[in-house]
Amino acid sequence: MAEFMLIEKIIQELQAIPEDKLTEIYDLIHYFRLGLNPEKSATVTDNEAEPRRPGLLTGELSDAFFEPLPEEELQRWE
């Protein structure tokens, strides 16, 4: 019963947080939870990843690339 009350208190606190801060709270909770299970959090961090190098592909974009997509294609993305 006490666990349920604690969850309710956490939810109440979350509801009082300004919307522009919710991403920070989510990240905190998410990474805290991942830390509870180290096997699932074994991912490459930003510091470990090799830097990306833009511009490796060659080629040019035609004017057609910048034309609006057909309505049928736009509907597929909705």
PDB file of N, CA, C and O in Angstrom:
ATOM      1  N   MET A   1       0.821  -1.201   0.000  1.00  0.00           N
ATOM      2  CA  MET A   1       0.000   0.000   0.000  1.00  0.00           C
ATOM      3  C   MET A   1       0.862   1.262   0.000  1.00  0.00           C
ATOM      4  O   MET A   1       0.534   2.232  -0.682  1.00  0.00           O
ATOM      5  N   ALA A   2       1.948   1.258   0.748  1.00  0.00           N
ATOM      6  CA  ALA A   2       2.823   2.426   0.812  1.00  0.00           C
ATOM      7  C   ALA A   2       3.467   2.692  -0.545  1.00  0.00           C
ATOM      8  O   ALA A   2       3.694   3.846  -0.907  1.00  0.00           O
ATOM      9  N   GLU A   3       3.763   1.628  -1.298  1.00  0.00           N
ATOM     10  CA  GLU A   3       4.369   1.792  -2.623  1.00  0.00           C
ATOM     11  C   GLU A   3       3.413   2.528  -3.556  1.00  0.00           C
ATOM     12  O   GLU A   3       3.836   3.401  -4.313  1.00  0.00           O
ATOM     13  N   PHE A   4       2.129   2.182  -3.507  1.00  0.00           N
ATOM     14  CA  PHE A   4       1.129   2.849  -4.335  1.00  0.00           C
ATOM     15  C   PHE A   4       1.050   4.334  -3.990  1.00  0.00           C
ATOM     16  O   PHE A   4       0.956   5.177  -4.883  1.00  0.00           O
ATOM     17  N   MET A   5       1.089   4.653  -2.707  1.00  0.00           N
ATOM     18  CA  MET A   5       1.022   6.053  -2.283  1.00  0.00           C
ATOM     19  C   MET A   5       2.248   6.823  -2.764  1.00  0.00           C
ATOM     20  O   MET A   5       2.142   7.987  -3.152  1.00  0.00           O
ATOM     21  N   LEU A   6       3.401   6.179  -2.740  1.00  0.00           N
ATOM     22  CA  LEU A   6       4.619   6.826  -3.211  1.00  0.00           C
ATOM     23  C   LEU A   6       4.536   7.102  -4.711  1.00  0.00           C
ATOM     24  O   LEU A   6       4.941   8.169  -5.173  1.00  0.00           O
ATOM     25  N   ILE A   7       4.018   6.155  -5.457  1.00  0.00           N
ATOM     26  CA  ILE A   7       3.847   6.358  -6.902  1.00  0.00           C
ATOM     27  C   ILE A   7       2.894   7.523  -7.156  1.00  0.00           C
ATOM     28  O   ILE A   7       3.137   8.345  -8.039  1.00  0.00           O
ATOM     29  N   GLU A   8       1.822   7.593  -6.390  1.00  0.00           N
ATOM     30  CA  GLU A   8       0.872   8.704  -6.535  1.00  0.00           C
ATOM     31  C   GLU A   8       1.545  10.043  -6.236  1.00  0.00           C
ATOM     32  O   GLU A   8       1.301  11.026  -6.935  1.00  0.00           O
ATOM     33  N   LYS A   9       2.380  10.090  -5.216  1.00  0.00           N
ATOM     34  CA  LYS A   9       3.094  11.328  -4.883  1.00  0.00           C
ATOM     35  C   LYS A   9       4.045  11.721  -6.013  1.00  0.00           C
ATOM     36  O   LYS A   9       4.159  12.897  -6.357  1.00  0.00           O
ATOM     37  N   ILE A  10       4.720  10.735  -6.582  1.00  0.00           N
ATOM     38  CA  ILE A  10       5.635  11.010  -7.698  1.00  0.00           C
ATOM     39  C   ILE A  10       4.856  11.568  -8.882  1.00  0.00           C
ATOM     40  O   ILE A  10       5.290  12.528  -9.518  1.00  0.00           O
ATOM     41  N   ILE A  11       3.719  10.974  -9.173  1.00  0.00           N
ATOM     42  CA  ILE A  11       2.884  11.450 -10.286  1.00  0.00           C
ATOM     43  C   ILE A  11       2.421  12.879 -10.030  1.00  0.00           C
ATOM     44  O   ILE A  11       2.427  13.702 -10.945  1.00  0.00           O
ATOM     45  N   GLN A  12       2.025  13.181  -8.813  1.00  0.00           N
ATOM     46  CA  GLN A  12       1.602  14.545  -8.479  1.00  0.00           C
ATOM     47  C   GLN A  12       2.745  15.537  -8.687  1.00  0.00           C
ATOM     48  O   GLN A  12       2.538  16.631  -9.212  1.00  0.00           O
ATOM     49  N   GLU A  13       3.934  15.153  -8.279  1.00  0.00           N
ATOM     50  CA  GLU A  13       5.089  16.028  -8.474  1.00  0.00           C
ATOM     51  C   GLU A  13       5.368  16.233  -9.960  1.00  0.00           C
ATOM     52  O   GLU A  13       5.662  17.348 -10.392  1.00  0.00           O
ATOM     53  N   LEU A  14       5.276  15.160 -10.738  1.00  0.00           N
ATOM     54  CA  LEU A  14       5.514  15.267 -12.179  1.00  0.00           C
ATOM     55  C   LEU A  14       4.501  16.189 -12.846  1.00  0.00           C
ATOM     56  O   LEU A  14       4.847  16.948 -13.752  1.00  0.00           O
ATOM     57  N   GLN A  15       3.267  16.124 -12.405  1.00  0.00           N
ATOM     58  CA  GLN A  15       2.231  16.962 -12.995  1.00  0.00           C
ATOM     59  C   GLN A  15       2.447  18.441 -12.695  1.00  0.00           C
ATOM     60  O   GLN A  15       1.924  19.299 -13.405  1.00  0.00           O
ATOM     61  N   ALA A  16       3.205  18.743 -11.661  1.00  0.00           N
ATOM     62  CA  ALA A  16       3.455  20.135 -11.289  1.00  0.00           C
ATOM     63  C   ALA A  16       4.682  20.721 -11.994  1.00  0.00           C
ATOM     64  O   ALA A  16       4.964  21.911 -11.856  1.00  0.00           O
ATOM     65  N   ILE A  17       5.399  19.906 -12.734  1.00  0.00           N
ATOM     66  CA  ILE A  17       6.618  20.365 -13.412  1.00  0.00           C
ATOM     67  C   ILE A  17       6.236  21.075 -14.709  1.00  0.00           C
ATOM     68  O   ILE A  17       5.392  20.584 -15.458  1.00  0.00           O
ATOM     69  N   PRO A  18       6.850  22.223 -14.976  1.00  0.00           N
ATOM     70  CA  PRO A  18       6.564  22.927 -16.235  1.00  0.00           C
ATOM     71  C   PRO A  18       6.896  22.050 -17.443  1.00  0.00           C
ATOM     72  O   PRO A  18       7.857  21.281 -17.426  1.00  0.00           O
ATOM     73  N   GLU A  19       6.093  22.180 -18.473  1.00  0.00           N
ATOM     74  CA  GLU A  19       6.221  21.325 -19.652  1.00  0.00           C
ATOM     75  C   GLU A  19       7.604  21.410 -20.294  1.00  0.00           C
ATOM     76  O   GLU A  19       8.110  20.415 -20.813  1.00  0.00           O
ATOM     77  N   ASP A  20       8.214  22.587 -20.263  1.00  0.00           N
ATOM     78  CA  ASP A  20       9.521  22.730 -20.900  1.00  0.00           C
ATOM     79  C   ASP A  20      10.647  22.044 -20.121  1.00  0.00           C
ATOM     80  O   ASP A  20      11.780  21.986 -20.600  1.00  0.00           O
ATOM     81  N   LYS A  21      10.354  21.531 -18.940  1.00  0.00           N
ATOM     82  CA  LYS A  21      11.353  20.820 -18.134  1.00  0.00           C
ATOM     83  C   LYS A  21      11.148  19.307 -18.145  1.00  0.00           C
ATOM     84  O   LYS A  21      11.953  18.571 -17.575  1.00  0.00           O
ATOM     85  N   LEU A  22      10.086  18.840 -18.785  1.00  0.00           N
ATOM     86  CA  LEU A  22       9.770  17.415 -18.749  1.00  0.00           C
ATOM     87  C   LEU A  22      10.830  16.552 -19.429  1.00  0.00           C
ATOM     88  O   LEU A  22      11.066  15.421 -19.005  1.00  0.00           O
ATOM     89  N   THR A  23      11.462  17.061 -20.463  1.00  0.00           N
ATOM     90  CA  THR A  23      12.509  16.289 -21.133  1.00  0.00           C
ATOM     91  C   THR A  23      13.653  15.995 -20.175  1.00  0.00           C
ATOM     92  O   THR A  23      14.182  14.883 -20.155  1.00  0.00           O
ATOM     93  N   GLU A  24      14.032  16.983 -19.386  1.00  0.00           N
ATOM     94  CA  GLU A  24      15.114  16.778 -18.418  1.00  0.00           C
ATOM     95  C   GLU A  24      14.728  15.737 -17.369  1.00  0.00           C
ATOM     96  O   GLU A  24      15.540  14.894 -16.988  1.00  0.00           O
ATOM     97  N   ILE A  25      13.489  15.806 -16.912  1.00  0.00           N
ATOM     98  CA  ILE A  25      13.021  14.844 -15.913  1.00  0.00           C
ATOM     99  C   ILE A  25      12.974  13.443 -16.510  1.00  0.00           C
ATOM    100  O   ILE A  25      13.370  12.470 -15.869  1.00  0.00           O
ATOM    101  N   TYR A  26      12.488  13.353 -17.743  1.00  0.00           N
ATOM    102  CA  TYR A  26      12.442  12.041 -18.396  1.00  0.00           C
ATOM    103  C   TYR A  26      13.848  11.450 -18.501  1.00  0.00           C
ATOM    104  O   TYR A  26      14.061  10.283 -18.174  1.00  0.00           O
ATOM    105  N   ASP A  27      14.800  12.255 -18.956  1.00  0.00           N
ATOM    106  CA  ASP A  27      16.176  11.763 -19.087  1.00  0.00           C
ATOM    107  C   ASP A  27      16.716  11.282 -17.742  1.00  0.00           C
ATOM    108  O   ASP A  27      17.354  10.233 -17.663  1.00  0.00           O
ATOM    109  N   LEU A  28      16.460  12.045 -16.697  1.00  0.00           N
ATOM    110  CA  LEU A  28      16.921  11.667 -15.363  1.00  0.00           C
ATOM    111  C   LEU A  28      16.345  10.313 -14.951  1.00  0.00           C
ATOM    112  O   LEU A  28      17.074   9.430 -14.500  1.00  0.00           O
ATOM    113  N   ILE A  29      15.043  10.162 -15.110  1.00  0.00           N
ATOM    114  CA  ILE A  29      14.385   8.908 -14.716  1.00  0.00           C
ATOM    115  C   ILE A  29      14.855   7.756 -15.596  1.00  0.00           C
ATOM    116  O   ILE A  29      15.157   6.669 -15.104  1.00  0.00           O
ATOM    117  N   HIS A  30      14.911   8.003 -16.888  1.00  0.00           N
ATOM    118  CA  HIS A  30      15.288   6.946 -17.829  1.00  0.00           C
ATOM    119  C   HIS A  30      16.699   6.426 -17.543  1.00  0.00           C
ATOM    120  O   HIS A  30      16.912   5.217 -17.444  1.00  0.00           O
ATOM    121  N   TYR A  31      17.648   7.335 -17.412  1.00  0.00           N
ATOM    122  CA  TYR A  31      19.024   6.893 -17.197  1.00  0.00           C
ATOM    123  C   TYR A  31      19.241   6.351 -15.790  1.00  0.00           C
ATOM    124  O   TYR A  31      20.107   5.500 -15.583  1.00  0.00           O
ATOM    125  N   PHE A  32      18.482   6.823 -14.839  1.00  0.00           N
ATOM    126  CA  PHE A  32      18.533   6.234 -13.501  1.00  0.00           C
ATOM    127  C   PHE A  32      18.067   4.784 -13.563  1.00  0.00           C
ATOM    128  O   PHE A  32      18.696   3.893 -12.993  1.00  0.00           O
ATOM    129  N   ARG A  33      16.956   4.561 -14.263  1.00  0.00           N
ATOM    130  CA  ARG A  33      16.416   3.206 -14.380  1.00  0.00           C
ATOM    131  C   ARG A  33      17.398   2.295 -15.114  1.00  0.00           C
ATOM    132  O   ARG A  33      17.591   1.146 -14.716  1.00  0.00           O
ATOM    133  N   LEU A  34      18.016   2.794 -16.175  1.00  0.00           N
ATOM    134  CA  LEU A  34      19.002   1.984 -16.889  1.00  0.00           C
ATOM    135  C   LEU A  34      20.173   1.622 -15.986  1.00  0.00           C
ATOM    136  O   LEU A  34      20.730   0.530 -16.093  1.00  0.00           O
ATOM    137  N   GLY A  35      20.540   2.522 -15.110  1.00  0.00           N
ATOM    138  CA  GLY A  35      21.639   2.265 -14.189  1.00  0.00           C
ATOM    139  C   GLY A  35      21.321   1.168 -13.194  1.00  0.00           C
ATOM    140  O   GLY A  35      22.229   0.571 -12.616  1.00  0.00           O
ATOM    141  N   LEU A  36      20.040   0.898 -12.988  1.00  0.00           N
ATOM    142  CA  LEU A  36      19.650  -0.176 -12.084  1.00  0.00           C
ATOM    143  C   LEU A  36      19.922  -1.541 -12.688  1.00  0.00           C
ATOM    144  O   LEU A  36      20.052  -2.529 -11.965  1.00  0.00           O
ATOM    145  N   ASN A  37      20.008  -1.601 -14.014  1.00  0.00           N
ATOM    146  CA  ASN A  37      20.272  -2.855 -14.711  1.00  0.00           C
ATOM    147  C   ASN A  37      21.431  -2.620 -15.679  1.00  0.00           C
ATOM    148  O   ASN A  37      21.203  -2.330 -16.853  1.00  0.00           O
ATOM    149  N   PRO A  38      22.670  -2.742 -15.201  1.00  0.00           N
ATOM    150  CA  PRO A  38      23.830  -2.416 -16.031  1.00  0.00           C
ATOM    151  C   PRO A  38      23.904  -3.210 -17.332  1.00  0.00           C
ATOM    152  O   PRO A  38      24.471  -2.718 -18.308  1.00  0.00           O
ATOM    153  N   GLU A  39      23.354  -4.415 -17.378  1.00  0.00           N
ATOM    154  CA  GLU A  39      23.416  -5.213 -18.600  1.00  0.00           C
ATOM    155  C   GLU A  39      22.669  -4.534 -19.741  1.00  0.00           C
ATOM    156  O   GLU A  39      23.100  -4.610 -20.892  1.00  0.00           O
ATOM    157  N   LYS A  40      21.565  -3.877 -19.441  1.00  0.00           N
ATOM    158  CA  LYS A  40      20.776  -3.224 -20.479  1.00  0.00           C
ATOM    159  C   LYS A  40      21.329  -1.864 -20.854  1.00  0.00           C
ATOM    160  O   LYS A  40      20.986  -1.338 -21.913  1.00  0.00           O
ATOM    161  N   SER A  41      22.170  -1.281 -20.024  1.00  0.00           N
ATOM    162  CA  SER A  41      22.671   0.059 -20.313  1.00  0.00           C
ATOM    163  C   SER A  41      24.047   0.035 -20.959  1.00  0.00           C
ATOM    164  O   SER A  41      24.713   1.069 -21.031  1.00  0.00           O
ATOM    165  N   ALA A  42      24.478  -1.113 -21.423  1.00  0.00           N
ATOM    166  CA  ALA A  42      25.797  -1.223 -22.049  1.00  0.00           C
ATOM    167  C   ALA A  42      25.723  -0.737 -23.491  1.00  0.00           C
ATOM    168  O   ALA A  42      25.775  -1.532 -24.429  1.00  0.00           O
ATOM    169  N   THR A  43      25.603   0.567 -23.656  1.00  0.00           N
ATOM    170  CA  THR A  43      25.563   1.162 -24.983  1.00  0.00           C
ATOM    171  C   THR A  43      26.758   2.083 -25.133  1.00  0.00           C
ATOM    172  O   THR A  43      27.387   2.463 -24.146  1.00  0.00           O
ATOM    173  N   VAL A  44      27.064   2.435 -26.351  1.00  0.00           N
ATOM    174  CA  VAL A  44      28.177   3.333 -26.616  1.00  0.00           C
ATOM    175  C   VAL A  44      27.769   4.742 -26.213  1.00  0.00           C
ATOM    176  O   VAL A  44      26.719   5.233 -26.628  1.00  0.00           O
ATOM    177  N   THR A  45      28.588   5.384 -25.413  1.00  0.00           N
ATOM    178  CA  THR A  45      28.301   6.756 -25.010  1.00  0.00           C
ATOM    179  C   THR A  45      28.833   7.714 -26.062  1.00  0.00           C
ATOM    180  O   THR A  45      29.588   7.317 -26.950  1.00  0.00           O
ATOM    181  N   ASP A  46      28.439   8.970 -25.960  1.00  0.00           N
ATOM    182  CA  ASP A  46      28.907   9.976 -26.909  1.00  0.00           C
ATOM    183  C   ASP A  46      30.426  10.087 -26.900  1.00  0.00           C
ATOM    184  O   ASP A  46      31.040  10.326 -27.940  1.00  0.00           O
ATOM    185  N   ASN A  47      31.031   9.914 -25.737  1.00  0.00           N
ATOM    186  CA  ASN A  47      32.486  10.035 -25.640  1.00  0.00           C
ATOM    187  C   ASN A  47      33.199   8.863 -26.301  1.00  0.00           C
ATOM    188  O   ASN A  47      34.325   9.016 -26.774  1.00  0.00           O
ATOM    189  N   GLU A  48      32.564   7.697 -26.340  1.00  0.00           N
ATOM    190  CA  GLU A  48      33.187   6.506 -26.904  1.00  0.00           C
ATOM    191  C   GLU A  48      33.000   6.403 -28.414  1.00  0.00           C
ATOM    192  O   GLU A  48      33.797   5.756 -29.092  1.00  0.00           O
ATOM    193  N   ALA A  49      31.973   7.022 -28.937  1.00  0.00           N
ATOM    194  CA  ALA A  49      31.670   6.911 -30.363  1.00  0.00           C
ATOM    195  C   ALA A  49      32.665   7.723 -31.185  1.00  0.00           C
ATOM    196  O   ALA A  49      33.143   8.773 -30.756  1.00  0.00           O
ATOM    197  N   GLU A  50      32.961   7.212 -32.374  1.00  0.00           N
ATOM    198  CA  GLU A  50      33.828   7.967 -33.274  1.00  0.00           C
ATOM    199  C   GLU A  50      33.062   9.163 -33.808  1.00  0.00           C
ATOM    200  O   GLU A  50      31.864   9.063 -34.072  1.00  0.00           O
ATOM    201  N   PRO A  51      33.735  10.290 -33.968  1.00  0.00           N
ATOM    202  CA  PRO A  51      33.029  11.459 -34.504  1.00  0.00           C
ATOM    203  C   PRO A  51      32.582  11.206 -35.942  1.00  0.00           C
ATOM    204  O   PRO A  51      33.282  10.563 -36.724  1.00  0.00           O
ATOM    205  N   ARG A  52      31.417  11.721 -36.266  1.00  0.00           N
ATOM    206  CA  ARG A  52      30.899  11.562 -37.619  1.00  0.00           C
ATOM    207  C   ARG A  52      31.541  12.599 -38.529  1.00  0.00           C
ATOM    208  O   ARG A  52      31.797  13.731 -38.119  1.00  0.00           O
ATOM    209  N   ARG A  53      31.794  12.203 -39.752  1.00  0.00           N
ATOM    210  CA  ARG A  53      32.415  13.107 -40.719  1.00  0.00           C
ATOM    211  C   ARG A  53      31.437  13.363 -41.859  1.00  0.00           C
ATOM    212  O   ARG A  53      31.235  12.495 -42.709  1.00  0.00           O
ATOM    213  N   PRO A  54      30.835  14.535 -41.884  1.00  0.00           N
ATOM    214  CA  PRO A  54      29.905  14.829 -42.974  1.00  0.00           C
ATOM    215  C   PRO A  54      30.647  15.006 -44.292  1.00  0.00           C
ATOM    216  O   PRO A  54      31.829  15.349 -44.320  1.00  0.00           O
ATOM    217  N   GLY A  55      29.937  14.769 -45.365  1.00  0.00           N
ATOM    218  CA  GLY A  55      30.498  15.022 -46.680  1.00  0.00           C
ATOM    219  C   GLY A  55      31.254  13.861 -47.288  1.00  0.00           C
ATOM    220  O   GLY A  55      32.029  14.065 -48.222  1.00  0.00           O
ATOM    221  N   LEU A  56      31.058  12.655 -46.794  1.00  0.00           N
ATOM    222  CA  LEU A  56      31.773  11.516 -47.356  1.00  0.00           C
ATOM    223  C   LEU A  56      31.178  11.060 -48.685  1.00  0.00           C
ATOM    224  O   LEU A  56      31.880  10.481 -49.513  1.00  0.00           O
ATOM    225  N   LEU A  57      29.897  11.318 -48.891  1.00  0.00           N
ATOM    226  CA  LEU A  57      29.253  10.917 -50.139  1.00  0.00           C
ATOM    227  C   LEU A  57      29.349  12.048 -51.154  1.00  0.00           C
ATOM    228  O   LEU A  57      29.267  13.226 -50.808  1.00  0.00           O
ATOM    229  N   THR A  58      29.522  11.668 -52.393  1.00  0.00           N
ATOM    230  CA  THR A  58      29.592  12.681 -53.438  1.00  0.00           C
ATOM    231  C   THR A  58      28.302  12.667 -54.237  1.00  0.00           C
ATOM    232  O   THR A  58      27.548  11.695 -54.195  1.00  0.00           O
ATOM    233  N   GLY A  59      28.055  13.719 -54.948  1.00  0.00           N
ATOM    234  CA  GLY A  59      26.861  13.807 -55.775  1.00  0.00           C
ATOM    235  C   GLY A  59      26.213  15.164 -55.619  1.00  0.00           C
ATOM    236  O   GLY A  59      26.640  15.995 -54.818  1.00  0.00           O
ATOM    237  N   GLU A  60      25.182  15.365 -56.398  1.00  0.00           N
ATOM    238  CA  GLU A  60      24.466  16.625 -56.352  1.00  0.00           C
ATOM    239  C   GLU A  60      22.975  16.350 -56.318  1.00  0.00           C
ATOM    240  O   GLU A  60      22.510  15.314 -56.794  1.00  0.00           O
ATOM    241  N   LEU A  61      22.235  17.282 -55.753  1.00  0.00           N
ATOM    242  CA  LEU A  61      20.781  17.178 -55.712  1.00  0.00           C
ATOM    243  C   LEU A  61      20.205  17.977 -56.870  1.00  0.00           C
ATOM    244  O   LEU A  61      20.611  19.112 -57.124  1.00  0.00           O
ATOM    245  N   SER A  62      19.264  17.374 -57.559  1.00  0.00           N
ATOM    246  CA  SER A  62      18.603  18.111 -58.637  1.00  0.00           C
ATOM    247  C   SER A  62      17.522  19.006 -58.037  1.00  0.00           C
ATOM    248  O   SER A  62      17.201  18.896 -56.854  1.00  0.00           O
ATOM    249  N   ASP A  63      16.971  19.878 -58.850  1.00  0.00           N
ATOM    250  CA  ASP A  63      15.898  20.755 -58.381  1.00  0.00           C
ATOM    251  C   ASP A  63      14.677  19.963 -57.937  1.00  0.00           C
ATOM    252  O   ASP A  63      13.905  20.440 -57.105  1.00  0.00           O
ATOM    253  N   ALA A  64      14.487  18.766 -58.473  1.00  0.00           N
ATOM    254  CA  ALA A  64      13.338  17.937 -58.112  1.00  0.00           C
ATOM    255  C   ALA A  64      13.362  17.579 -56.624  1.00  0.00           C
ATOM    256  O   ALA A  64      12.310  17.360 -56.024  1.00  0.00           O
ATOM    257  N   PHE A  65      14.537  17.521 -56.035  1.00  0.00           N
ATOM    258  CA  PHE A  65      14.649  17.202 -54.613  1.00  0.00           C
ATOM    259  C   PHE A  65      13.902  18.223 -53.761  1.00  0.00           C
ATOM    260  O   PHE A  65      13.341  17.876 -52.721  1.00  0.00           O
ATOM    261  N   PHE A  66      13.893  19.470 -54.196  1.00  0.00           N
ATOM    262  CA  PHE A  66      13.306  20.548 -53.411  1.00  0.00           C
ATOM    263  C   PHE A  66      11.838  20.811 -53.745  1.00  0.00           C
ATOM    264  O   PHE A  66      11.211  21.677 -53.135  1.00  0.00           O
ATOM    265  N   GLU A  67      11.292  20.079 -54.697  1.00  0.00           N
ATOM    266  CA  GLU A  67       9.885  20.250 -55.041  1.00  0.00           C
ATOM    267  C   GLU A  67       9.014  19.607 -53.969  1.00  0.00           C
ATOM    268  O   GLU A  67       9.427  18.637 -53.334  1.00  0.00           O
ATOM    269  N   PRO A  68       7.807  20.143 -53.761  1.00  0.00           N
ATOM    270  CA  PRO A  68       6.916  19.554 -52.758  1.00  0.00           C
ATOM    271  C   PRO A  68       6.584  18.101 -53.099  1.00  0.00           C
ATOM    272  O   PRO A  68       6.496  17.725 -54.268  1.00  0.00           O
ATOM    273  N   LEU A  69       6.404  17.307 -52.066  1.00  0.00           N
ATOM    274  CA  LEU A  69       6.033  15.911 -52.271  1.00  0.00           C
ATOM    275  C   LEU A  69       4.585  15.822 -52.732  1.00  0.00           C
ATOM    276  O   LEU A  69       3.769  16.673 -52.379  1.00  0.00           O
ATOM    277  N   PRO A  70       4.260  14.801 -53.517  1.00  0.00           N
ATOM    278  CA  PRO A  70       2.862  14.606 -53.916  1.00  0.00           C
ATOM    279  C   PRO A  70       1.988  14.351 -52.682  1.00  0.00           C
ATOM    280  O   PRO A  70       2.466  13.834 -51.672  1.00  0.00           O
ATOM    281  N   GLU A  71       0.736  14.709 -52.773  1.00  0.00           N
ATOM    282  CA  GLU A  71      -0.200  14.554 -51.654  1.00  0.00           C
ATOM    283  C   GLU A  71      -0.247  13.106 -51.160  1.00  0.00           C
ATOM    284  O   GLU A  71      -0.320  12.858 -49.957  1.00  0.00           O
ATOM    285  N   GLU A  72      -0.207  12.162 -52.088  1.00  0.00           N
ATOM    286  CA  GLU A  72      -0.245  10.740 -51.715  1.00  0.00           C
ATOM    287  C   GLU A  72       0.934  10.384 -50.803  1.00  0.00           C
ATOM    288  O   GLU A  72       0.767   9.654 -49.827  1.00  0.00           O
ATOM    289  N   GLU A  73       2.102  10.892 -51.118  1.00  0.00           N
ATOM    290  CA  GLU A  73       3.290  10.623 -50.292  1.00  0.00           C
ATOM    291  C   GLU A  73       3.165  11.298 -48.932  1.00  0.00           C
ATOM    292  O   GLU A  73       3.516  10.702 -47.914  1.00  0.00           O
ATOM    293  N   LEU A  74       2.675  12.519 -48.901  1.00  0.00           N
ATOM    294  CA  LEU A  74       2.505  13.233 -47.635  1.00  0.00           C
ATOM    295  C   LEU A  74       1.553  12.486 -46.703  1.00  0.00           C
ATOM    296  O   LEU A  74       1.774  12.438 -45.493  1.00  0.00           O
ATOM    297  N   GLN A  75       0.504  11.911 -47.262  1.00  0.00           N
ATOM    298  CA  GLN A  75      -0.467  11.181 -46.442  1.00  0.00           C
ATOM    299  C   GLN A  75       0.156   9.945 -45.809  1.00  0.00           C
ATOM    300  O   GLN A  75      -0.250   9.541 -44.719  1.00  0.00           O
ATOM    301  N   ARG A  76       1.121   9.348 -46.463  1.00  0.00           N
ATOM    302  CA  ARG A  76       1.793   8.176 -45.891  1.00  0.00           C
ATOM    303  C   ARG A  76       2.571   8.524 -44.628  1.00  0.00           C
ATOM    304  O   ARG A  76       2.787   7.660 -43.778  1.00  0.00           O
ATOM    305  N   TRP A  77       2.990   9.765 -44.497  1.00  0.00           N
ATOM    306  CA  TRP A  77       3.794  10.191 -43.351  1.00  0.00           C
ATOM    307  C   TRP A  77       2.949  10.687 -42.192  1.00  0.00           C
ATOM    308  O   TRP A  77       3.489  10.978 -41.125  1.00  0.00           O
ATOM    309  N   GLU A  78       1.662  10.789 -42.367  1.00  0.00           N
ATOM    310  CA  GLU A  78       0.797  11.290 -41.283  1.00  0.00           C
ATOM    311  C   GLU A  78       0.363  10.171 -40.385  1.00  0.00           C
ATOM    312  O   GLU A  78      -0.366  10.401 -39.421  1.00  0.00           O
TER     313      GLU A  78
END
